[in-house]
């Protein structure tokens, strides 16, 4: 089987991930902040080192403001629901995932979508005219999980700072694939999943919080933290204030192994290879008839998420045929991002999404191109 569903979750995971998770369960199995035995202390150190590695990767400087949670969706909920109040106004791009949109709809806050172009690139010049006196936050996917197009987070961050607007970034499709500098982009918060470009397990992620923004958040979940056990009040200090309950320590051990692996790799060489793979794929796709490519047509300014619209077929049937006839795993549908498909003109039919990953090869790309060509050519 050829795996092209890395936008949903990476496969394979980094070497050592499953072994470290099993090691924790078989040999450690202690909780952090709930005891002072050797295993608990060691688990605490692994957890701290994971926070530090995330700081190093994203040019962030406060390990105690790296919150570990159940994933990017939960991280976004912590930021949005902890900060926004009735009567607030929010800005989003026209391409946001439901991990952002559903919390906003549930909260009942007003929001405006910043439009973009035919490649899925948001029009930064359209932001300031949409700002109101009650605009409190801009939530932005660094790259769409439909188009793969990168947004200019540094330009958006500068506008947010100018107007004193909180800036929350969804890095689900970019963390591990493109360089991210938290402070240069002037972010207030950034949500990161372990299981995509960072090659870790599912069910764990992180929320990086700027200190002043963290002070304005109400915790989404409260309960036992192992600290301040003599009080029924929520601890005021970080990260305990936002990390109630037993943490996912098997996930922490697995993610720590993935981060160690990534730190051992030549980051620049890997990105150059990924760019070459993506450019090869996009260039060949443009020569196939009856096929529409969403997003930019070159590797510059995008990640390896490539959505295709087979104009003469039902895209769900194409996805099924790719697996049954060619052994190629993709994903069809709306990808939990109906707004992006509406903006790109593929709602409600959706697309067939190919998502390249760390282990994708040129041979796999060529096999996928042969399959796409064969299907698209049929009447």
C-alpha positions in Angstrom: 0.0 0.0 0.0 1.2 3.5 -0.8 0.2 6.0 2.0 -0.7 9.5 1.0 -2.9 10.5 3.9 -0.3 12.3 6.0 -2.5 15.4 6.5 -4.8 13.2 8.6 -1.9 11.4 10.5 1.6 10.6 9.5 2.7 7.1 8.7 5.0 5.6 9.6 5.8 7.2 12.9 9.3 8.2 13.8 11.6 5.3 14.8 11.3 4.6 18.5 7.8 6.0 19.1 6.0 2.7 19.8 8.9 1.3 21.7 9.1 4.3 24.1 5.3 4.2 24.6 5.5 0.5 25.5 8.5 1.1 27.7 6.5 3.7 29.7 3.6 1.2 30.1 5.7 -1.8 31.0 8.5 -0.3 33.0 7.5 3.2 34.3 3.7 3.6 34.6 4.0 6.4 37.1 2.2 9.7 37.1 3.8 13.1 37.3 3.1 15.6 40.1 1.5 12.8 42.1 4.5 11.2 43.8 8.2 11.5 44.6 9.3 8.0 43.7 12.0 7.5 41.1 9.7 6.6 38.2 7.5 9.6 38.8 10.5 11.9 38.8 11.9 10.4 35.6 8.5 10.7 33.9 8.4 14.3 35.0 11.9 14.9 33.4 10.7 13.3 30.1 7.7 15.7 30.2 9.9 18.7 30.8 12.3 17.8 28.1 9.4 17.5 25.6 8.3 21.0 26.5 11.9 22.2 26.0 12.3 20.5 22.6 9.1 22.2 21.4 10.5 25.5 22.6 13.6 24.9 20.6 11.8 23.9 17.5 9.4 26.9 17.5 11.8 29.6 18.9 9.7 29.9 22.0 11.3 30.7 25.4 9.0 29.5 28.1 8.7 25.8 28.7 6.2 26.3 31.5 3.9 28.0 28.9 3.9 24.9 26.6 0.7 23.2 27.6 0.3 19.5 26.8 -3.2 18.3 26.0 -5.2 15.9 23.8 -4.3 17.5 20.5 -4.5 20.6 18.3 -8.3 20.7 18.5 -8.3 20.8 22.2 -5.5 23.3 22.2 -7.6 25.6 20.0 -10.6 25.2 22.2 -8.5 26.1 25.2 -7.4 29.3 23.5 -10.7 30.3 21.9 -13.1 29.4 24.7 -10.8 30.6 27.4 -10.4 34.1 25.9 -13.5 35.1 24.0 -16.6 36.5 25.6 -20.2 37.3 24.4 -20.1 40.4 22.2 -16.6 39.8 20.9 -15.7 39.9 17.2 -13.3 37.5 15.6 -11.5 37.4 12.2 -10.7 34.2 10.4 -9.5 33.3 6.9 -11.9 31.9 4.4 -10.2 28.5 4.7 -10.5 27.5 8.3 -10.9 24.0 9.7 -13.9 23.1 11.9 -11.4 23.0 14.9 -11.7 26.8 14.7 -15.1 27.3 13.3 -17.2 25.1 15.5 -15.9 26.6 18.8 -16.7 30.1 17.4 -20.2 29.1 16.3 -20.8 27.4 19.7 -19.6 30.5 21.5 -22.0 32.7 19.4 -19.4 35.4 18.7 -19.5 37.4 15.6 -16.8 36.6 13.0 -15.8 37.8 9.5 -13.9 35.7 7.0 -11.0 37.4 5.3 -11.2 36.5 1.5 -8.4 35.2 -0.6 -7.5 34.4 -4.2 -7.9 31.4 -6.5 -4.8 29.7 -5.0 -6.2 29.9 -1.4 -3.9 32.7 -0.4 -5.6 35.1 2.1 -5.7 38.8 1.1 -3.8 40.4 3.9 -4.8 43.9 2.6 -8.4 43.0 3.3 -7.8 42.5 7.1 -7.8 46.0 8.4 -11.1 47.1 6.8 -12.7 44.2 8.7 -11.4 45.2 12.1 -14.0 46.6 14.5 -13.8 48.2 17.9 -14.7 44.9 19.5 -12.4 42.7 17.4 -10.5 40.7 20.0 -8.9 37.8 18.1 -7.7 36.5 14.8 -7.6 32.7 14.3 -5.6 31.5 11.4 -4.6 28.1 9.9 -0.9 28.5 9.0 -1.7 26.2 6.0 -5.0 24.9 4.8 -5.6 21.2 5.1 -7.5 21.5 1.8 -5.3 23.7 -0.4 -1.9 23.3 1.3 -1.4 27.1 0.8 0.8 28.8 3.4 -0.5 32.1 4.9 1.7 35.0 5.8 1.6 34.7 9.5 4.2 37.3 10.1 2.2 39.9 8.2 -0.9 39.0 10.1 0.9 39.1 13.4 2.1 42.6 12.7 -1.4 43.8 12.0 -2.7 42.1 15.1 -0.1 43.7 17.2 -0.8 47.1 15.7 -4.5 46.8 16.6 -4.0 45.0 20.0 -5.7 41.8 18.7 -4.8 38.4 20.0 -3.4 36.1 17.3 -4.0 32.4 17.5 -2.4 30.1 14.9 -3.4 26.6 14.0 -0.1 24.9 12.9 -1.7 21.4 12.3 -0.4 21.2 8.7 2.9 23.1 9.2 4.5 22.0 12.4 7.5 19.8 11.5 7.3 20.7 7.8 8.1 24.4 7.6 10.1 26.7 9.9 8.0 28.5 12.5 9.2 31.3 14.7 6.6 32.0 17.4 7.9 35.4 18.5 8.8 36.7 15.0 5.2 36.0 13.9 4.0 37.8 17.1 1.6 35.0 18.0 -0.5 35.0 21.2 -0.9 31.2 21.0 -0.1 28.3 18.6 -1.8 24.9 18.5 0.4 21.9 17.5 -0.5 18.2 17.1 2.0 15.5 17.7 0.7 13.0 15.1 1.2 14.8 11.8 4.5 16.5 10.8 6.1 15.9 14.2 5.7 12.1 13.7 4.3 11.3 17.1 1.3 9.4 18.3 -2.3 10.5 18.1 -4.2 11.9 21.1 -1.6 14.4 22.2 -0.7 17.9 21.3 0.5 21.2 22.7 -0.6 24.8 23.0 2.1 27.4 23.2 1.0 30.5 25.1 2.5 33.9 25.3 2.6 35.0 28.9 0.3 38.0 28.7 -2.2 36.0 26.7 -2.1 33.1 29.1 -3.1 35.5 31.9 -6.3 36.4 30.1 -7.5 32.8 29.6 -9.9 31.0 31.8 -9.1 27.2 32.0 -11.3 25.0 29.9 -11.0 22.0 32.3 -10.2 22.2 36.0 -9.6 19.5 38.6 -6.7 17.7 40.2 -3.2 18.8 39.2 -1.1 17.2 42.0 -0.2 20.7 43.1 -1.8 22.9 45.7 -3.7 19.9 47.0 -4.6 21.7 50.2 -6.8 24.1 48.1 -10.0 23.8 46.1 -8.9 26.7 43.9 -7.2 26.3 40.6 -3.4 26.8 40.8 -2.5 30.2 39.5 0.8 29.2 38.0 1.8 27.5 34.7 1.4 25.0 33.3 -0.7 23.5 36.2 -3.5 26.1 35.7 -4.3 24.5 32.3 -3.3 20.8 32.8 -5.8 19.3 35.2 -6.2 15.5 35.2 -3.8 12.7 34.5 -1.7 13.5 31.5 -1.3 11.2 28.5 2.1 9.9 29.6 2.4 7.1 27.0 1.8 9.8 24.4 4.3 12.0 26.0 7.0 9.3 25.9 6.1 8.5 22.3 6.2 12.2 21.3 9.5 12.7 23.1 11.0 9.9 21.0 9.7 11.5 17.8 11.1 14.9 18.8 14.5 13.3 19.5 14.5 11.6 16.1 13.6 14.9 14.4 16.4 16.7 16.3 18.9 14.2 14.9 17.9 14.8 11.3 19.3 17.3 8.8 16.4 19.7 8.8 17.4 21.7 5.7 18.2 18.6 3.6 14.8 17.1 4.5 13.0 20.3 3.5 14.8 20.5 0.2 13.9 16.9 -0.5 10.2 17.6 0.4 10.2 20.6 -1.9 11.6 18.5 -4.7 9.0 15.8 -4.2 6.2 18.3 -4.2 7.4 20.2 -7.2 7.8 16.9 -9.2 4.2 15.9 -8.2 2.6 19.3 -9.0 4.5 19.7 -12.3 3.3 16.3 -13.6 -0.3 16.9 -12.4 -0.6 20.0 -14.5 -0.2 17.8 -17.7 -3.2 15.6 -16.8 -6.6 16.5 -18.4 -9.9 16.6 -16.6 -8.2 17.3 -13.3 -8.2 20.5 -11.2 -5.5 21.2 -8.6 -6.5 23.3 -5.6 -3.9 25.7 -4.2 -0.7 27.0 -5.7 0.7 25.1 -8.7 4.3 25.3 -7.5 6.0 24.1 -4.3 6.8 27.6 -3.2 4.4 28.9 -0.6 2.7 25.6 0.1 3.0 22.4 2.0 2.6 18.9 0.6 -1.2 18.8 0.9 -2.6 18.5 -2.6 -6.3 18.3 -3.2 -7.5 17.1 -6.6 -10.9 17.5 -8.2 -11.6 14.8 -10.9 -14.0 16.8 -13.0 -15.6 13.9 -14.7 -16.0 11.6 -11.7 -17.3 11.4 -8.2 -14.3 12.1 -6.1 -15.3 9.6 -3.4 -15.4 6.9 -6.0 -12.0 7.9 -7.3 -10.6 7.6 -3.7 -12.1 4.1 -3.5 -10.6 3.1 -6.8 -7.2 4.4 -5.9 -7.1 2.0 -3.0 -8.9 -1.0 -4.6 -7.1 -0.9 -8.0 -3.8 0.7 -7.2 -3.2 0.3 -3.5 -3.0 4.0 -2.8 -4.4 5.5 0.4 -5.8 9.0 0.1 -8.8 10.9 1.6 -11.9 12.2 -0.1 -14.6 14.5 1.1 -14.6 17.9 2.8 -11.8 17.2 5.2 -13.6 18.9 8.1 -13.2 22.2 6.4 -16.4 23.1 4.5 -15.5 26.8 4.5 -12.3 26.1 2.5 -14.2 24.1 -0.1 -16.9 26.8 -0.4 -14.1 29.3 -1.0 -12.4 27.1 -3.6 -15.7 26.1 -5.3 -15.5 22.4 -4.4 -18.4 22.3 -2.0 -20.2 20.0 -1.5 -18.4 17.5 -3.8 -15.1 17.8 -2.0 -11.8 16.6 -3.4 -9.4 13.7 -3.3 -6.5 14.7 -1.1 -2.9 13.5 -1.5 -0.7 14.5 1.4 3.0 13.8 1.3 5.0 12.9 4.4 8.5 12.3 5.7 8.7 8.9 4.1 7.2 9.7 0.7 9.5 8.7 -2.2 9.8 9.7 -5.8 8.9 6.2 -6.8 5.6 6.5 -4.8 4.9 9.9 -6.4 5.4 8.3 -9.9 3.1 5.4 -9.0 0.4 7.9 -7.8 0.8 9.9 -11.0 0.3 6.8 -13.1 -2.9 5.9 -11.2 -4.3 9.5 -11.4 -3.5 9.6 -15.2 -5.3 6.3 -15.8 -8.4 7.3 -13.9 -8.7 10.8 -15.2 -8.3 9.6 -18.9 -11.4 7.3 -18.6 -14.7 8.7 -20.0 
